[in-house]
Amino acid sequence: MDLFELIARGEGEELEFKQKTTHPHRISRTLVSLANTRGGQVLVGVDDLGRVVGVRDTEEELFVLREAAQHYIQPPLTTLHFLELEEDGRTVLVVTVPESLNKPHRAQVAPGDWRGYVRVRDASVQTSGLTEKVLERQQPESRFEKIPLNKQELAVIDYLKSHPRITLGQFMKLVNFGKRRAYQTLIKLVLHGYIRHHDKEKEPYYTL
């Protein structure tokens, strides 16, 4: 694995840089968001600008990560993989988080407070009840059950190829559907893995 090739990709849906893991509470959100989405990697010992700063104590970092996966995530993440890479005498810890077969996972953000997260571009975004229902059905293998799409469903996909997102209102205008029918169409596409639903802003939206 080439560290600089990884870093060159930049932070995104499947890659996060962390200078260090300060507390299980904080890293648990990142781990959960990756496991609930498409999986990915966390580079510990790399700052936000992509510079290799290295970790001071690998054992300590591993302890915090294992603690987070085991005790700060429900259900626990048992499939993390750790790899140490050396660069100019500095150690970077590559944490690989596979997409989970056991979604949705939640992270403990404070005592007694468990929340779900998904990965949207390079951020961990909190989920709502609807997203969690979708995650329960959207296990990795079910994503391949592609269904034939009708004209209106294909219109959403085409629109999203040239726009970053679409809202329910925009879709209603696009295909001239009423609210209920438009919403059912979008959720059907979400459940079959064609698009994603994001609902942490004032107005929910959908992305590819």
Summary of the structure (lengths in Angstrom):
residues: 208
radius of gyration: 18.7
end to end distance: 28.3
largest distance: 61.3
contacts: 646
relative contact order: 0.13
helix: 39%
strand: 25%
